[in-house]
Amino acid sequence: MRLLAGSLLARLRVLPRSLVSALARSFAIFFLGGLLGFLALAPLPSFGWDFDYSFSADKALRGDWVQVWRSIGLGDAHPPLYYLAFRAWMSLGGHARLDSGVSDAAIAWSYSLSLLGFVFLSGALALASWDLLGPWGAMGALGLLFLFEDAPWAPLLRMYPWAALWVLLGAWGYLRGQVWAGSLAGTLGLYTHYLTGIALLPFALYALARSGRRALLGFTPYLLFSFWAPYLLWQVQHGRANPDIRPEPEALFKYLWFKWPPDLLLLLLLVGGVGLALNRAYRERFLPVLLLPVASLYVWYFSSLWLNTVLIRYLFVFAPLVSLGAAAALAWLPSLARWSAALLLLGVGLPLARYNHPYLPWEDLTAHSRLAARYLDAGMVDRFLIDPGTRFSSFLVHMPGEKRLEEISDPLVLLRYCTHPRPLLAWEYRDQRPEASQVRALLGCWKGRVRRLDPMPPGVYHRGSLYLLLPEGISEGQADRERAGLERPRRSAR
């Protein structure tokens, strides 16, 4: 080890002092940006997995690496890199197997992977905006990222912070004329989320137009995506783009305006537009930084006319580009004005991100599973019935080996349970049409009492609801006593 350290020190001594100084400064900027990103998001959310995380565990922690690759290609709408990273990360934390269910430690460790992606994104945004705009630009861009409404939810968004990181690095490389580096980041982005290709297309075309044919070799990293391309075609052909939940393409602009404080982006767009019209030096230097993020949004819009690529959480992929472009709108202002604006954005954005931490989940399958397990283990209910769809396998992740868990997709089975003599638990998937829910039909034909057991405050929307179905003849007082004892909070096994 000493010999290795001595060799590294010897190599550093022969490097030009200016290069060492530049590397040290870059590391310091990246570290400070990442530290601010960590402070904006820490601590991690304290609630359990939703469907997406449960699905990730179900896909990534079964079989070998090749099986994960194939199961994502044939059973999901995403590329495989996040799932492979999720498998490696869970193994590193000692959670490669969930034979006894999902512990609090496994949940926190899984969230930390996406938190790490946001920390890296914040560090990279600080470094890129410092390079392209200056130190005030780093503060302004970070402030805008923290003001993004979905930023505090980053630990719950799985691959999106990582996809945003690759988009930012790719755009930075193309703006700097480093085509190969931009394409390498773009390839990693395509393996993380397909929208990264849409986000980076204007930047890649800009680099190609500026560098000409000699830049073509720089795009060769994209050839690595050919290993996954057949799966992408299969996913599109088999409806994995979810056309049934497709919003109108114009919705992406509505999402964009409402994900930042009211009229902030409009104000910065007007400031940048005035600068482009009045200041030639600003126009020549900062036009690509200001307009290419706008072009990315329009490429996203036009692609959504052909294929469903618009969901509200997808905007996270574009957030660093929007933050960088909006910060560039300040570049033509006098020094005092742009520094004041940048300090204001960062000074408001960081505490606001901390204030807007998610305190309630949109779906907590962990809490529902643990509560259901206590009813089943106590022998108070006979079966746990699940609405048909993808949630059944997610409950199996939390309740491995549970034989009394049943998905009711057959109407004949539903009729049998309408007059079941023993108490039942039923979980309704509420984020669908009411007529598609078998549990909703069961609640309609049930002759006894129905109680909702959601371990969340009433009036808060969440995707699933847990019900206790009591047949006629069960003592009301006995049911209340048993329910009170079962719903008492308990710590999970760690």
C-alpha atoms as one frame of an Amber mdcrd trajectory, in Angstrom:
protein
   0.000   0.000   0.000   2.857   2.373   0.827   4.499   1.616  -2.514   1.214
   2.351  -4.304   0.740   5.632  -2.439   4.329   6.614  -3.149   3.883   5.857
  -6.844   0.727   7.996  -7.031   2.448  10.897  -5.276   5.380  10.628  -7.641
   3.049  10.791 -10.634   1.241  13.814  -9.203   4.558  15.642  -8.788   5.302
  15.451 -12.502   1.877  16.799 -13.490   1.709  20.489 -14.369   0.833  22.569
 -11.327  -1.979  24.242 -13.240  -3.572  20.860 -13.971  -3.360  19.789 -10.329
  -4.870  23.111  -9.289  -7.698  22.736 -11.817  -8.467  19.196 -10.656  -8.487
  20.285  -7.019 -10.800  23.205  -7.787 -13.143  20.969  -9.812 -13.302  18.455
  -6.983 -14.042  21.221  -4.488 -16.886  22.600  -6.627 -18.327  19.134  -7.168
 -18.056  18.329  -3.463 -19.724  21.567  -2.362 -22.530  21.131  -4.888 -23.054
  17.532  -3.802 -23.026  18.557  -0.147 -25.754  21.112  -0.789 -27.743  18.438
  -2.624 -27.395  16.130   0.353 -28.443  18.862   2.790 -31.476  19.615   0.620
 -32.751  16.019   0.748 -31.505  14.504   4.006 -32.869  12.727   5.954 -34.350
   9.915   3.907 -38.140   9.365   3.862 -39.334   7.211   6.747 -42.102   5.304
   4.986 -42.101   2.058   3.048 -41.886   0.949  -0.559 -44.479   1.819  -3.151
 -45.193  -0.376  -6.165 -42.192   0.890  -8.145 -39.649  -0.060  -5.483 -41.398
  -3.340  -4.779 -41.354  -4.076  -8.510 -37.640  -3.218  -8.664 -36.873  -5.655
  -5.873 -39.028  -8.344  -7.466 -37.224  -7.995 -10.801 -33.675  -7.246  -9.653
 -33.261  -9.672  -6.757 -34.472 -12.821  -8.511 -32.280 -15.111 -10.592 -28.877
 -14.168 -11.958 -27.710 -11.071 -13.814 -28.711 -12.425 -17.220 -32.214 -13.199
 -15.959 -32.532  -9.646 -14.640 -31.528  -8.329 -18.075 -34.139 -10.510 -19.823
 -36.933  -9.986 -17.294 -36.642  -6.210 -17.589 -36.526  -6.396 -21.384 -39.644
  -8.563 -21.586 -41.516  -7.435 -18.475 -41.020  -3.708 -18.069 -41.040  -0.406
 -19.969 -37.532   0.679 -18.962 -33.927  -0.162 -19.858 -31.933  -2.332 -17.437
 -29.128  -0.219 -15.941 -30.984   0.969 -12.857 -32.163  -2.553 -12.019 -28.659
  -3.955 -12.368 -27.339  -1.137 -10.184 -30.168  -1.761  -7.699 -29.157  -5.423
  -7.465 -25.498  -4.521  -6.907 -26.378  -1.823  -4.370 -28.699  -4.060  -2.350
 -26.044  -6.783  -2.352 -23.458  -4.283  -1.142 -25.744  -3.359   1.758 -26.409
  -6.983   2.673 -29.976  -7.044   1.350 -29.568  -9.254  -1.709 -32.216 -11.666
  -0.385 -35.539 -10.677   1.172 -36.573 -14.143   2.366 -38.178 -12.795   5.538
 -39.785  -9.733   3.989 -38.669  -6.139   3.605 -36.969  -4.590   6.612 -36.637
  -0.917   7.460 -32.896  -1.177   6.849 -33.438  -2.556   3.330 -35.885   0.261
   2.544 -33.527   2.989   3.734 -30.614   1.433   1.855 -32.620   1.293  -1.378
 -33.593   4.956  -1.062 -29.950   5.900  -0.538 -29.095   4.809  -4.105 -31.400
   7.460  -5.574 -30.247   9.972  -2.970 -26.682   9.322  -4.123 -27.806   9.990
  -7.701 -29.210  13.369  -6.646 -26.034  14.228  -4.743 -23.964  13.462  -7.847
 -26.443  15.442  -9.968 -26.084  18.480  -7.693 -22.293  18.237  -7.773 -22.226
  17.853 -11.554 -24.653  20.761 -12.038 -22.473  22.991  -9.855 -19.393  22.020
 -11.873 -21.022  22.349 -15.314 -22.719  25.678 -14.573 -19.518  27.057 -13.002
 -17.662  26.100 -16.169 -20.267  27.480 -18.579 -21.507  30.510 -16.639 -19.234
  31.202 -13.696 -19.536  30.848  -9.893 -22.759  32.867  -9.788 -24.179  30.458
 -12.383 -23.430  27.481 -10.137 -25.403  29.052  -7.293 -28.275  30.061  -9.548
 -28.575  26.673 -11.272 -28.430  24.791  -7.961 -31.075  27.098  -6.512 -33.344
  26.427  -9.483 -32.822  22.671  -9.142 -33.758  22.832  -5.449 -36.827  24.931
  -6.311 -38.004  22.160  -8.650 -41.048  20.686  -6.924 -40.038  17.059  -7.410
 -36.476  17.509  -6.113 -37.356  16.568  -2.489 -38.949  13.368  -3.823 -35.742
  12.232  -5.562 -35.045   9.291  -3.185 -38.462   7.856  -4.122 -38.023   8.236
  -7.897 -35.637   5.337  -8.494 -33.714   5.911 -11.752 -34.752   9.497 -12.473
 -31.977  11.304 -10.552 -29.439   9.099 -12.349 -31.041   9.711 -15.749 -30.960
  13.461 -15.067 -27.262  13.154 -14.172 -26.403  11.473 -17.492 -28.448  14.071
 -19.389 -26.572  16.901 -17.720 -23.157  15.330 -18.323 -24.051  14.581 -21.947
 -25.271  18.132 -22.580 -22.166  19.588 -20.934 -19.916  17.425 -23.094 -21.681
  18.446 -26.307 -21.648  22.146 -25.387 -17.918  21.921 -24.724 -17.221  20.091
 -27.978 -16.288  16.878 -26.143 -18.459  14.708 -28.374 -17.122  11.350 -27.237
 -17.640  12.207 -23.544 -21.132  13.520 -24.275 -22.001  10.379 -26.221 -20.686
   8.101 -23.484 -22.901   9.882 -20.949 -25.773   9.679 -23.439 -25.313   5.927
 -23.830 -25.372   5.436 -20.056 -28.485   7.607 -20.036 -30.230   5.478 -22.662
 -29.510   2.404 -20.548 -31.078   4.250 -17.577 -34.146   5.902 -19.153 -35.138
   6.273 -22.790 -36.060   9.950 -22.426 -32.375  10.834 -22.082 -32.035  10.303
 -25.843 -34.838  12.803 -26.475 -33.346  15.307 -24.035 -29.868  15.115 -25.583
 -30.832  15.087 -29.261 -30.655  18.899 -29.762 -27.297  19.038 -27.971 -25.897
  16.211 -30.101 -27.077  17.901 -33.318 -25.521  21.167 -32.157 -22.179  19.443
 -31.537 -22.369  17.747 -34.939 -23.194  21.003 -36.721 -20.355  22.811 -34.986
 -17.684  20.135 -35.460 -18.749  18.624 -38.783 -17.769  15.172 -40.004 -14.771
  14.917 -37.700 -17.250  14.625 -34.815 -18.906  11.489 -36.209 -16.432   9.142
 -34.521 -17.359  10.747 -31.220 -20.839   9.249 -31.469 -19.572   5.652 -31.572
 -20.428   4.962 -27.877 -24.067   4.852 -28.950 -23.301   1.611 -30.791 -23.209
  -0.038 -27.370 -26.965   0.491 -27.146 -27.416  -2.020 -29.980 -27.258  -4.792
 -27.345 -30.518  -3.497 -25.875 -32.249  -2.141 -28.984 -34.176  -5.402 -29.735
 -35.749  -5.259 -26.276 -36.728  -1.618 -26.802 -38.495  -2.534 -30.046 -40.241
  -5.430 -28.304 -41.444  -3.125 -25.503 -42.865  -0.601 -27.963 -44.571  -3.286
 -30.073 -46.191  -4.852 -27.005 -47.645  -1.645 -25.576 -45.136  -1.041 -22.800
 -45.458   2.699 -23.467 -48.849   2.441 -21.697 -50.987   4.213 -24.319 -54.041
   3.650 -22.100 -52.805   6.235 -19.571 -51.544   8.703 -22.176 -52.227  12.366
 -21.284 -52.468  15.071 -23.920 -48.971  15.977 -25.171 -49.514  19.633 -24.218
 -49.597  18.514 -20.586 -45.807  18.538 -20.430 -45.786  22.351 -20.670 -48.408
  22.553 -17.934 -46.259  20.284 -15.767 -43.235  22.451 -16.539 -44.786  25.737
 -15.426 -46.261  24.341 -12.234 -43.159  22.469 -11.087 -41.346  25.723 -10.255
 -42.635  28.664  -8.189 -45.347  30.661 -10.000 -44.085  32.624 -13.006 -40.404
  32.119 -12.108 -39.545  30.401 -15.385 -41.590  32.936 -17.340 -39.706  35.791
 -15.695 -36.318  34.240 -16.442 -37.387  33.459 -20.005 -38.312  37.121 -20.510
 -34.989  38.263 -19.008 -33.088  35.937 -21.330 -35.143  37.035 -24.336 -34.376
  40.685 -23.659 -30.687  39.822 -23.352 -30.693  37.982 -26.672 -32.343  40.950
 -28.372 -30.168  43.700 -26.876 -26.768  42.198 -26.115 -24.764  40.772 -29.018
 -21.924  39.438 -26.857 -24.428  37.587 -24.667 -26.149  36.184 -27.722 -22.933
  34.871 -29.252 -21.729  33.222 -26.031 -24.818  31.946 -24.268 -27.387  31.302
 -27.005 -26.867  27.477 -27.010 -26.994  27.238 -23.204 -30.241  29.194 -23.137
 -32.113  27.748 -26.118 -31.033  24.093 -26.376 -32.929  23.116 -23.177 -36.033
  24.710 -24.748 -35.379  22.692 -27.909 -35.173  19.509 -25.798 -38.626  20.185
 -24.384 -40.052  20.640 -27.882 -38.401  17.429 -29.105 -40.092  15.751 -26.139
 -43.418  17.273 -27.165 -43.182  16.209 -30.822 -42.078  12.685 -29.876 -45.129
  12.412 -27.612 -47.368  12.952 -30.638 -46.156   9.578 -31.895 -45.639   7.606
 -28.680 -46.699   8.104 -25.074 -43.648   9.766 -23.506 -45.449  12.206 -21.191
 -45.886  11.458 -17.513 -45.473  14.055 -14.816 -42.455  12.426 -13.171 -40.606
  12.321 -16.505 -39.934  16.043 -16.144 -37.195  15.159 -13.631 -34.999  14.051
 -16.554 -35.138  17.600 -17.974 -34.845  19.474 -14.648 -31.054  20.082 -14.741
 -31.236  21.341 -18.329 -34.058  23.738 -17.429 -32.113  24.884 -14.342 -28.956
  25.483 -16.376 -30.782  27.330 -19.162 -32.816  29.461 -16.760 -29.663  30.432
 -14.867 -28.014  31.426 -18.167 -30.794  33.984 -18.651 -29.098  36.095 -15.952
 -25.684  36.180 -17.625 -26.132  39.523 -19.430 -27.223  41.424 -16.333 -24.778
  43.623 -14.386 -22.559  41.737 -11.980 -24.370  42.893  -8.844 -27.789  41.985
 -10.297 -26.859  38.461 -11.392 -25.010  37.710  -8.150 -27.964  38.966  -6.120
 -30.405  36.885  -8.183 -28.230  33.767  -7.883 -27.860  34.167  -4.120 -31.605
  34.681  -3.803 -32.373  31.531  -5.808 -29.998  29.408  -3.746 -30.967  31.036
  -0.456 -34.647  30.289  -1.069 -34.249  26.991  -2.923 -32.206  25.080  -0.337
 -34.473  25.666   2.702 -37.587  25.243   0.553 -36.404  21.819  -0.612 -35.892
  20.820   3.013 -39.295  22.202   3.974 -41.033  20.302   1.169 -39.760  16.872
   2.210 -42.330  14.142   1.523 -43.994  13.266   4.811 -46.779  11.083   3.420
 -46.444   8.468   0.670 -48.653   8.144  -2.385 -48.551   4.384  -1.854 -47.081
   2.405   1.034 -47.271  -1.306   0.279 -44.884  -1.995   3.155 -47.295  -0.572
   5.747 -50.259  -2.390   4.182 -48.340  -5.670   4.056 -47.198  -5.473   7.668
 -50.675  -4.689   8.910 -52.173  -7.509   6.837 -49.519  -9.927   8.114 -50.472
  -9.183  11.702 -54.131  -9.976  10.999 -53.183 -13.192   9.215 -50.694 -14.294
  11.869 -53.267 -13.687  14.606 -55.778 -15.889  12.757 -58.360 -13.117  12.719
 -58.893 -13.259   8.940 -59.118 -16.148   6.533 -57.701 -14.674   3.310 -55.998
 -11.547   1.985 -57.509 -10.653  -1.401 -55.730  -8.394  -3.907 -57.104  -6.517
  -6.889 -55.893  -7.991 -10.210 -52.811  -6.423 -11.784 -49.168  -5.970 -10.960
 -49.516  -5.353  -7.211 -49.882  -9.045  -6.353 -46.198  -9.810  -6.995 -45.274
  -6.684  -5.017 -47.156  -7.976  -1.976 -45.335 -11.293  -2.360 -42.038  -9.405
  -2.025 -43.207  -8.172   1.381 -44.934 -11.420   2.400 -42.801 -14.201   0.895
 -44.322 -17.653   1.124 -47.727 -16.389   2.298 -50.294 -18.922   1.003 -53.377
 -16.971   2.067 -52.600 -14.115  -0.333 -54.858 -14.336  -3.387 -55.397 -12.227
  -6.485 -59.079 -12.178  -7.446 -59.330 -11.882 -11.204 -62.093 -14.446 -11.784
 -65.675 -13.153 -11.254 -66.750 -16.653 -10.136 -64.197 -16.544  -7.326 -65.486
 -13.104  -6.438 -69.046 -14.433  -6.072 -67.798 -17.157  -3.761 -66.223 -14.606
  -1.437 -69.362 -12.431  -1.336 -70.853 -14.850   1.207 -67.637 -16.031   2.866
 -68.312 -17.026   6.508 -64.948 -15.832   7.880 -63.449 -12.303   8.052 -61.380
 -11.241   5.049 -58.812  -8.613   4.181 -59.050  -6.941   0.772 -56.725  -4.477
  -0.937 -58.182  -2.173  -3.590 -56.060  -0.528  -6.276 -57.677   2.903  -6.445
 -55.621   4.362  -9.292 -57.819   2.737 -11.946 -61.391   2.849 -13.193 -63.801
   1.726 -10.423 -65.428  -0.830 -12.728 -62.033  -2.521 -13.226 -61.616  -3.225
  -9.515 -62.716  -6.666  -8.334 -62.332  -5.582  -4.711 -64.710  -2.682  -5.357
 -67.240  -5.221  -6.663 -66.629  -7.388  -3.581 -67.361  -4.431  -1.299 -70.632
  -3.979  -3.173 -71.822  -7.570  -2.712 -70.515  -8.087   0.856 -73.388  -8.556
   3.314 -71.493  -7.763   6.504 -69.558  -4.734   7.764 -66.601  -3.133   5.996
 -63.849  -1.192   7.725 -61.015   0.698   6.105 -57.656   0.014   7.724 -55.345
   2.396   5.876 -52.448   3.345   8.171 -52.537   6.900   6.776 -54.483  10.038
   7.759 -57.984  10.213   6.283 -58.405  12.543   3.345 -54.909  11.903   1.972
 -54.954  10.387  -1.492 -53.044   7.167  -1.962 -53.203   4.506  -4.612 -54.332
   1.582  -2.493 -56.832   0.977   0.309 -56.890  -1.904   2.781 -60.263  -3.148
   4.042 -61.371  -5.512   6.799 -64.540  -7.402   5.823 -66.511  -8.717   8.803
 -69.369 -11.154   8.144 -72.616 -10.876  10.018 -72.453 -12.408  13.464 -68.970
 -11.214  14.462 -69.044  -9.334  17.766 -68.469  -5.603  17.205 -66.669  -5.232
  20.525 -64.461  -8.245  19.896 -63.523  -6.945  16.466 -62.673  -3.522  17.892
 -60.432  -4.991  20.612 -58.590  -7.248  18.195 -58.194  -4.490  15.635 -56.818
  -2.030  18.216 -54.209  -4.553  19.313 -53.189  -5.478  15.794 -52.851  -1.932
  14.518 -50.532  -0.858  17.318 -47.281   0.274  15.633 -44.502  -2.299  15.674
 -40.947  -2.138  14.501 -39.980  -4.436  11.664 -37.231  -6.994  11.915 -33.900
  -5.529  10.909
